[in-house]
Amino acid sequence: MDAAGLDDAPLVVITGGLGRVATVLLPWLRRRYRLRLVDRTVATARNDEVFQADIGDPKAAYQMFAGADAILHLAANSSPRQTWDTVYAANVRTTQIVLEAAATHAVPKVVLASSLHAMGEYNRPRYWPVDPRLDPRPCCAYGLGKVVLESMGRLHADRTGASVTCLRLGLTGWPLTERRYLGQWLSDGDAGRLVLAALQTDERYGVHFGVSANTRNHWDTTSARHELGYRPEDDSEELADRAGPSSGPVCRLFDTETTSGTSD
């Protein structure tokens, strides 16, 4: 569908709209939605509204969400090496502002980008594939911030009646260069399919793992398949022969027991 055919399509506001994950998703989302991209950097994007703004500023968030039919909140500092102070300022506080502005505008649908790091301590053979219904066990301060994000999303859904979907994304928008990522890879195509499915569901609140149909099945996507209608098509095993050794420590998501094949 061309831009003219989308004049009456729902408007999705994407925070972090010029970032790594958004860049993967834009070709998929443009097929169905009008897009307003909000980012701290400035650039142009074909057929999209693009605004340079700090979404952590309540006034900016309020202005950016006017008229939105849905919000896709991707803006975040994604480093697992952050301190809690940085995570709170960059991720937790920003999510709070996003949800408060969404409530003010009565935006009916919110999709929040969470992470596998919210459940990172389960990334051990004894738990594979990890059930998303288990209690959160973050592996780092970044993961803890995502646990808080998910809880804020639930509170927002309960208080406002909006539909909130949290996606615990795996390796998204990065080349698959290391073997340890084979069990958590999310291909570009499957990322698009997943987010489209999340935007279209009317579930009151849900948390789902976002990985591809990987042979090395570390994360259970049953809820995403059944509740969102997510249909992953790609498998990291097709790229396994190109993946090399680990580049070094990240956080406890990749504890030494994980790579050795022993349980904790």
MIGU-578525 format. One record per residue (C-alpha): residue number from 1; x, y negated, z. Coordinates in Angstrom, 1 decimal, decimal comma. Layout:
! MIGU-578525
+------+--------+--------+--------+
: resi :      u :      v :      w :
+------+--------+--------+--------+
:  NUM :      X :      Y :      Z :
...
+------+--------+--------+--------+
END
This chain:
! MIGU-578525
+------+--------+--------+--------+
: resi :      u :      v :      w :
+------+--------+--------+--------+
:    1 :    0,0 :    0,0 :    0,0 :
:    2 :    1,4 :   -3,4 :   -0,9 :
:    3 :    1,4 :   -6,5 :    1,3 :
:    4 :   -1,8 :   -7,9 :   -0,3 :
:    5 :   -3,6 :   -4,7 :    0,7 :
:    6 :   -2,7 :   -5,2 :    4,3 :
:    7 :   -4,3 :   -8,6 :    4,8 :
:    8 :   -7,0 :   -7,1 :    7,1 :
:    9 :   -4,8 :   -4,4 :    8,7 :
:   10 :   -4,3 :   -4,4 :   12,5 :
:   11 :   -1,4 :   -6,5 :   13,7 :
:   12 :    1,4 :   -4,8 :   15,6 :
:   13 :    3,9 :   -6,9 :   17,5 :
:   14 :    7,3 :   -5,3 :   17,8 :
:   15 :    9,7 :   -6,5 :   20,5 :
:   16 :   13,3 :   -5,8 :   19,6 :
:   17 :   11,9 :   -6,0 :   16,0 :
:   18 :   15,3 :   -6,3 :   14,3 :
:   19 :   17,1 :   -3,7 :   16,4 :
:   20 :   18,3 :   -0,2 :   15,6 :
:   21 :   15,1 :    1,7 :   16,4 :
:   22 :   12,8 :   -0,8 :   14,8 :
:   23 :   14,9 :   -0,7 :   11,6 :
:   24 :   14,2 :    3,0 :   11,4 :
:   25 :   10,5 :    2,6 :   12,0 :
:   26 :    9,6 :   -0,5 :    9,8 :
:   27 :    9,2 :    1,4 :    6,5 :
:   28 :    6,7 :    3,7 :    8,1 :
:   29 :    4,7 :    1,0 :   10,0 :
:   30 :    4,5 :   -1,3 :    7,0 :
:   31 :    2,3 :    1,3 :    5,3 :
:   32 :   -0,5 :    0,8 :    7,7 :
:   33 :    0,0 :   -2,4 :    9,7 :
:   34 :    0,8 :   -6,0 :    9,6 :
:   35 :    3,9 :   -6,6 :   11,6 :
:   36 :    5,2 :   -9,4 :   13,7 :
:   37 :    8,8 :   -8,8 :   14,6 :
:   38 :   10,2 :  -10,5 :   17,7 :
:   39 :   13,9 :  -10,5 :   18,5 :
:   40 :   16,6 :  -12,7 :   20,1 :
:   41 :   18,5 :  -12,6 :   16,8 :
:   42 :   17,3 :  -14,3 :   13,7 :
:   43 :   16,9 :  -12,7 :   10,3 :
:   44 :   14,3 :  -12,2 :    7,6 :
:   45 :   12,3 :   -9,1 :    6,9 :
:   46 :   10,2 :   -8,4 :    3,8 :
:   47 :    6,5 :   -9,1 :    4,2 :
:   48 :    6,7 :   -9,4 :    8,0 :
:   49 :    6,3 :  -12,3 :   10,4 :
:   50 :    9,7 :  -12,7 :   12,1 :
:   51 :   10,2 :  -14,9 :   15,2 :
:   52 :   13,3 :  -15,6 :   17,2 :
:   53 :   12,4 :  -15,5 :   20,9 :
:   54 :   13,5 :  -14,0 :   24,2 :
:   55 :   10,6 :  -11,7 :   25,2 :
:   56 :   11,8 :  -11,9 :   28,8 :
:   57 :   10,5 :  -15,5 :   28,8 :
:   58 :    6,8 :  -15,3 :   29,9 :
:   59 :    5,9 :  -18,3 :   27,8 :
:   60 :    7,4 :  -16,8 :   24,7 :
:   61 :    5,8 :  -13,4 :   25,4 :
:   62 :    2,4 :  -15,1 :   25,7 :
:   63 :    2,8 :  -16,9 :   22,4 :
:   64 :    4,1 :  -13,9 :   20,5 :
:   65 :    1,3 :  -11,6 :   21,5 :
:   66 :   -1,6 :  -13,8 :   20,5 :
:   67 :   -3,9 :  -11,9 :   18,1 :
:   68 :   -2,1 :   -8,6 :   18,5 :
:   69 :   -4,0 :   -5,4 :   18,1 :
:   70 :   -1,1 :   -3,4 :   19,4 :
:   71 :    2,3 :   -3,9 :   21,0 :
:   72 :    5,4 :   -1,7 :   20,3 :
:   73 :    7,8 :   -2,5 :   23,1 :
:   74 :   11,4 :   -1,6 :   21,9 :
:   75 :   13,4 :   -4,5 :   23,3 :
:   76 :   15,9 :   -3,2 :   25,9 :
:   77 :   19,6 :   -2,8 :   26,8 :
:   78 :   20,0 :    0,9 :   26,0 :
:   79 :   23,5 :    1,5 :   27,5 :
:   80 :   23,5 :    4,4 :   30,0 :
:   81 :   26,5 :    2,8 :   31,7 :
:   82 :   24,6 :   -0,2 :   33,0 :
:   83 :   24,3 :   -1,1 :   36,7 :
:   84 :   20,9 :   -1,3 :   38,3 :
:   85 :   21,1 :   -5,1 :   38,4 :
:   86 :   21,5 :   -5,2 :   34,6 :
:   87 :   18,8 :   -2,6 :   34,0 :
:   88 :   16,3 :   -4,5 :   36,2 :
:   89 :   17,0 :   -7,9 :   34,5 :
:   90 :   17,2 :   -6,6 :   30,9 :
:   91 :   14,6 :   -3,8 :   31,0 :
:   92 :   12,3 :   -3,7 :   34,0 :
:   93 :   11,6 :   -7,4 :   34,4 :
:   94 :   11,2 :   -7,7 :   30,6 :
:   95 :    8,6 :   -4,9 :   30,5 :
:   96 :    6,7 :   -6,5 :   33,4 :
:   97 :    6,5 :   -9,7 :   31,4 :
:   98 :    5,4 :   -7,9 :   28,2 :
:   99 :    2,6 :   -6,1 :   30,1 :
:  100 :    1,4 :   -9,2 :   31,8 :
:  101 :    1,2 :  -11,0 :   28,5 :
:  102 :   -0,5 :   -8,0 :   26,9 :
:  103 :   -3,1 :   -8,1 :   29,7 :
:  104 :   -3,7 :  -11,8 :   29,3 :
:  105 :   -4,5 :  -11,3 :   25,6 :
:  106 :   -6,4 :   -8,0 :   26,3 :
:  107 :   -4,3 :   -6,1 :   23,7 :
:  108 :   -6,0 :   -2,7 :   23,5 :
:  109 :   -2,9 :   -0,6 :   22,6 :
:  110 :    0,6 :   -0,6 :   24,0 :
:  111 :    3,4 :    1,8 :   23,1 :
:  112 :    6,5 :    1,7 :   25,4 :
:  113 :    9,9 :    3,1 :   24,4 :
:  114 :   11,1 :    5,3 :   27,2 :
:  115 :   14,0 :    7,7 :   27,0 :
:  116 :   15,1 :   11,2 :   27,7 :
:  117 :   17,3 :    9,7 :   30,4 :
:  118 :   14,2 :    9,4 :   32,5 :
:  119 :   14,4 :   13,2 :   32,8 :
:  120 :   18,1 :   13,6 :   32,3 :
:  121 :   18,8 :   15,8 :   35,3 :
:  122 :   16,7 :   18,5 :   33,7 :
:  123 :   18,9 :   18,8 :   30,7 :
:  124 :   20,3 :   22,1 :   31,9 :
:  125 :   19,7 :   25,6 :   30,3 :
:  126 :   17,5 :   26,8 :   33,1 :
:  127 :   14,9 :   24,1 :   32,3 :
:  128 :   14,9 :   24,2 :   28,5 :
:  129 :   12,6 :   23,3 :   27,0 :
:  130 :   11,9 :   20,6 :   29,6 :
:  131 :    8,3 :   20,2 :   30,4 :
:  132 :    7,3 :   16,5 :   30,3 :
:  133 :    4,9 :   17,0 :   33,2 :
:  134 :    7,7 :   17,6 :   35,6 :
:  135 :    8,5 :   14,9 :   38,2 :
:  136 :   11,0 :   12,4 :   36,7 :
:  137 :   14,6 :   13,0 :   37,4 :
:  138 :   16,7 :   10,2 :   35,9 :
:  139 :   20,4 :   10,8 :   35,2 :
:  140 :   21,5 :    7,2 :   35,5 :
:  141 :   20,4 :    3,6 :   36,3 :
:  142 :   19,1 :    3,2 :   32,7 :
:  143 :   17,0 :    6,3 :   33,1 :
:  144 :   15,7 :    5,1 :   36,4 :
:  145 :   14,6 :    1,9 :   34,7 :
:  146 :   12,6 :    4,0 :   32,2 :
:  147 :   10,9 :    5,8 :   35,0 :
:  148 :    9,8 :    2,4 :   36,4 :
:  149 :    8,7 :    1,4 :   32,9 :
:  150 :    6,5 :    4,5 :   32,7 :
:  151 :    5,0 :    3,7 :   36,1 :
:  152 :    4,3 :    0,1 :   35,1 :
:  153 :    2,6 :    1,5 :   31,9 :
:  154 :    0,3 :    3,7 :   34,0 :
:  155 :   -0,6 :    0,8 :   36,3 :
:  156 :   -1,3 :   -1,4 :   33,2 :
:  157 :   -3,6 :    1,3 :   31,8 :
:  158 :   -5,5 :    1,7 :   35,1 :
:  159 :   -5,9 :   -2,0 :   35,7 :
:  160 :   -6,8 :   -3,2 :   32,2 :
:  161 :   -8,3 :   -0,1 :   30,4 :
:  162 :   -5,8 :   -0,4 :   27,6 :
:  163 :   -4,4 :    2,7 :   26,0 :
:  164 :   -0,7 :    3,1 :   26,9 :
:  165 :    1,6 :    5,7 :   25,4 :
:  166 :    5,2 :    6,1 :   26,6 :
:  167 :    7,6 :    7,8 :   24,3 :
:  168 :   10,8 :    9,4 :   25,8 :
:  169 :   12,9 :    9,0 :   22,7 :
:  170 :   15,9 :   11,2 :   21,9 :
:  171 :   18,8 :   10,2 :   19,7 :
:  172 :   17,2 :    7,7 :   17,4 :
:  173 :   18,8 :    5,7 :   14,6 :
:  174 :   22,3 :    7,1 :   15,2 :
:  175 :   24,2 :    9,5 :   13,0 :
:  176 :   24,4 :   13,1 :   14,4 :
:  177 :   28,1 :   13,2 :   14,9 :
:  178 :   28,4 :   15,3 :   18,2 :
:  179 :   27,1 :   18,8 :   18,9 :
:  180 :   25,7 :   17,8 :   22,3 :
:  181 :   23,1 :   15,7 :   20,6 :
:  182 :   21,6 :   18,6 :   18,5 :
:  183 :   19,0 :   19,4 :   21,2 :
:  184 :   17,8 :   15,8 :   21,4 :
:  185 :   17,9 :   14,5 :   17,9 :
:  186 :   15,0 :   12,5 :   16,5 :
:  187 :   15,3 :   12,0 :   12,7 :
:  188 :   14,3 :    8,8 :   11,0 :
:  189 :   11,3 :   10,5 :    9,4 :
:  190 :   10,1 :   12,1 :   12,6 :
:  191 :   10,5 :    8,8 :   14,5 :
:  192 :    8,2 :    7,2 :   12,0 :
:  193 :    5,7 :   10,0 :   12,3 :
:  194 :    5,8 :    9,9 :   16,1 :
:  195 :    5,3 :    6,2 :   16,5 :
:  196 :    2,5 :    6,1 :   13,9 :
:  197 :    0,8 :    8,9 :   15,9 :
:  198 :    1,3 :    7,0 :   19,2 :
:  199 :   -0,2 :    3,8 :   17,8 :
:  200 :   -3,3 :    5,6 :   16,5 :
:  201 :   -4,2 :    7,6 :   19,6 :
:  202 :   -6,7 :    6,2 :   22,1 :
:  203 :   -5,4 :    8,2 :   25,1 :
:  204 :   -5,7 :    6,2 :   28,3 :
:  205 :   -2,2 :    7,0 :   29,4 :
:  206 :    0,4 :    9,5 :   28,2 :
:  207 :    4,1 :   10,3 :   28,4 :
:  208 :    5,6 :   12,4 :   25,7 :
:  209 :    9,1 :   13,6 :   24,5 :
:  210 :   10,2 :   12,2 :   21,2 :
:  211 :   12,5 :   14,7 :   19,4 :
:  212 :   12,4 :   16,5 :   16,1 :
:  213 :   11,5 :   20,2 :   15,5 :
:  214 :   15,0 :   21,2 :   16,5 :
:  215 :   16,1 :   24,9 :   16,7 :
:  216 :   17,9 :   23,9 :   19,9 :
:  217 :   14,7 :   23,1 :   21,7 :
:  218 :   15,7 :   21,3 :   24,8 :
:  219 :   12,6 :   19,1 :   25,2 :
:  220 :    9,0 :   20,3 :   25,0 :
:  221 :    7,0 :   18,3 :   22,4 :
:  222 :    3,7 :   20,2 :   23,0 :
:  223 :    1,9 :   17,2 :   24,5 :
:  224 :    3,0 :   15,0 :   21,6 :
:  225 :    1,8 :   17,5 :   19,1 :
:  226 :   -1,5 :   18,2 :   20,8 :
:  227 :   -2,4 :   14,8 :   22,2 :
:  228 :   -0,9 :   12,5 :   19,6 :
:  229 :   -1,1 :   14,7 :   16,5 :
:  230 :    2,7 :   14,4 :   16,1 :
:  231 :    4,0 :   16,8 :   13,4 :
:  232 :    7,8 :   16,8 :   13,3 :
:  233 :    9,4 :   18,1 :   10,1 :
:  234 :   13,1 :   17,9 :   10,6 :
:  235 :   15,6 :   20,2 :   12,4 :
:  236 :   19,1 :   19,1 :   13,7 :
:  237 :   20,4 :   22,6 :   12,9 :
:  238 :   20,7 :   21,6 :    9,2 :
:  239 :   23,3 :   19,1 :   10,3 :
:  240 :   25,1 :   21,2 :   12,9 :
:  241 :   28,1 :   22,1 :   10,8 :
:  242 :   28,9 :   18,3 :   10,5 :
:  243 :   28,7 :   17,7 :   14,3 :
:  244 :   31,9 :   17,5 :   16,2 :
:  245 :   33,0 :   17,7 :   19,9 :
:  246 :   31,9 :   15,2 :   22,5 :
:  247 :   33,5 :   11,8 :   22,5 :
:  248 :   33,7 :   11,5 :   26,3 :
:  249 :   31,5 :   11,0 :   29,4 :
:  250 :   28,2 :    9,2 :   29,1 :
:  251 :   26,2 :   10,0 :   32,2 :
:  252 :   24,7 :   13,1 :   33,9 :
:  253 :   22,4 :   13,7 :   31,0 :
:  254 :   25,5 :   15,6 :   29,7 :
:  255 :   26,7 :   17,2 :   32,8 :
:  256 :   29,5 :   19,7 :   32,2 :
:  257 :   27,1 :   22,6 :   33,1 :
:  258 :   25,0 :   21,6 :   30,1 :
:  259 :   27,7 :   22,0 :   27,6 :
:  260 :   29,1 :   25,2 :   29,1 :
:  261 :   25,8 :   27,0 :   28,9 :
:  262 :   25,5 :   27,7 :   32,6 :
:  263 :   22,6 :   26,8 :   34,8 :
:  264 :   22,6 :   24,3 :   37,7 :
+------+--------+--------+--------+
END
